[in-house]
Amino acid sequence: MDKILLRPILSVAHYYGRFADLAFGPLANPIPVYKTLLKYIGKYGATLKDLKIDTTSLSEANISCYVLDLHTMITLRLDRIQVSFFKLHEIGEETARTIVLNSCTAVREVDASIEFAEHEVLIESLTQIEGAPYDTVIQRYINTQTARGEKVHAGVIFYSASDPAKGENRGSLVLDRWVGQEQGLLLKVSVVFDAKQVSLDALYQRIDDYVIRQLDQLGLKLERGHAR
């Protein structure tokens, strides 16, 4: 089937770097974490007032840094580091990639014993469909006619199996309605990589490859130069 082009309009992304073991050291002594985060993230506008620590409960204990200019939150927990980009479409993929690398470098500079077990990436993108309404696209994959002949609105989710050869532990892709937009489509992508097989340096390209491969199988294509 002919490929349908999706043009990203708004995008959000979350990176989760899960540790092989709980990392108590950085939270027990947060000063070095503050110092290294400011060292690597300060160039993006982060200052001391943007750093916070919450130790209300052990399971939720965290150190966070919110970069207002980039609408980005970096959170260090006992079991992972999380980097959330709430306006990925504005800052761009390359900046996001660099912030993730810098954040993980900062954590390992504080505690070199920290090892990553998994890299998980979640991306949500509101896209404009080129040349077709949403209902026409979704009917490529499911029947949206009821037994009485009525049309219903629907979304669809595709799960991808693990692929040890590629270091992909699991993944999924969701196509859903963008309410109020006849040619709007909400694209959600989730993929988890084995950190022993996929390094942080290679993560950006591996995510790109995964998204392109999954969309290609569905006859879809994401416009280049935007958040993927």
N, C-alpha and C positions, 0 to 999 in steps of 0.2 A: 504494500500500500504506500501511497505518497506520504512523505513526511510533512507534518504540520509544525509550523514554527511557533514557539512560545517566547514572548518578549517579557522579561522580568520587569516589574514596576517597583515592588517593595519586597525586601528580603530580610530575614532574620536567621541567625545561625548560632549554634551552641557547640562548643568543643568540650569533651570530657576526657581528661587523661587519667585513667584509673591506675592506681598504684598496685604493685604486686603485694605489698604489705602496708599495714597502717603506719602512717608517718606522724608519730607523736612529737618528735623533736622540734620542728618548726613552730608548732602551735604552743609548745611549752616555753619557747623562747622566741617571741615574735619580733624582737628588735632587728635581728639580722634579716628577717623577711621584709620588714618595712624598708630597710636600707637597700636591699637588692631590687625590690619592686620599683622603688623610686629611681634607682640607677638605670633600669631597663625601660620603664614605662613613663618616667618623668618627661622624656622628650615629646610625649604625646599630650602633655598638659596635666598629668597627674601630680598632685602635691600632697603634703602630709595630711591635710584636712580630708583628703579623699580616702584615706586608709582607716579601716575599722576592724575591730576584733569582737567576736561574740562567743562567749564561753558559757552561755546560759545552760546548755546541756552538752554532754560529751559527744553524743552522736551527731549533733548539729554544729559543733564548734567550728569556727571558720575565721579566716582573715580575708577581708575583701578590699578591693580597690575599684572605685567607679571613675572612669575617665569620661567626664561630662562632655568634652568637645567631640568625642567619638561615639557617645552613647554605648559604651562598652563596660562590662562588669567582669572583673577577674576575682575569682573566689578560690581560696585554698582551704580544703577540708582534710580530715584525717585520711580519707581513702582516695582522694582525687583532687585534681585542679580543674576548675571549670572556667571557661572564657565564653561570655555571651556577647554577641554583637546584635544590638537591637535595630540598627539601621545599616545593615551590611551593604545595601544598595548605594549608600552615600559614601562610605569609607573605601569600598573596593576590596577585592579579594587579596591583593598583594599586601595591603596594610594589615588585613585580618591575619593573614599567614604569618607576617612578621611579629605581630603581637602575641600570637600563640607560641611561636618559637621563643620569643623573649621571655614570656611568662614561665614557660617550662625550664628555660635556662636559669632563670632567677631562683626557682625552687631547688633545682639540683645544685646550684652554687651554694645554697644554704645547707643542704644535706645531700651529699654525693651518694649516699647509700640508697636513695630513692630510685626505684626502677619502675618503669611503666609496664603494665600488663595488657592494657587495651587502650586504643584510641577510638572514641565514638564521636561522630559528627551528626548533628541534626540540622537540617536546612528547611525553612519554610519560605516559599516565594509566591507572591501574588503575580500572576502573569496574564498578559493579554494574548489571546489566540489570534493568530494571523489568518484571516480569511474564512473563519468558520465559527459558528456558535458552540457553546459548551456542550449542549445536548447532542450535537452531531458528533463531536469528538468522543464523548463517553459511550455512545452507541456502538463504537468500534469494538468495545470490550464486553458490554453487558446489554441486555434487553431492558429498556426502560418503559416498555408497554405492559400494563397489567392484563390480567385475564379478561377484563371487561373492555380492553382497548384504550384505557386511559393512560396518558403519559405521566410518569412520575420522575421526580428529580432524584439523582443518585450520584454516589461517588464510588470509587473502587480502590482497593489496596492490593498491591502485588508484593509478595514476600520472596526474597532471594535466598536460596540455600547457602550454607557455608561453603567456602571454596578454599581449602587449605593451601592449594598451590598459589593462590593470590593473597593469602593472609587475611581473607575476609571471613569473619566469624558469623555474621548475620547482617541482614539488611532489609529494607522495605521502601516502597515508593507508593505514595498516595496521590490520586487525582480527585479533586473535590471541587465543588461549586464555589465561585466567588459571588456571594449573594449580591444581587443588584446589578451585576455586570453580565450581559448576555454572552459576551466573548471573553469572559474572565475565567481563569482556572487557578485554583490553589494547589500548588505542587509542594508535597512534603517528602523529603528524602531522609532516610536514616541508614547509617552504615557503621559497623563496628569492625575494626581491624586488630589483628594480633600484633602487639607492639614488638614482639620478638622478630617478626617478619617484615613489618612496615615501620620504618623509622620516621621520626618527626619531619626530617628533611624531605622524605618522599611522600608524606601524607597528602599534601596539596594535589600532586599529580594523580595519586591513587583515587582520591575523592572525585576528581574531574573525570577520570577514566570510568569509574563506577557509574556516575550519573549519565554520562554519554552512552554507555553500553545499555543501561536499563531503558533509557528513553528510546534508543534506536530500535530496541526490540518491540516497542509499542508504536513505532512509526512517528515519534515525536522528536523535535530538536529544539534545544534551548539557544536563544540568541547569544552569540559570543560577546565577550567584553562586559558581562554582567555577572552578578553573584550566581554561582552554580551550586 
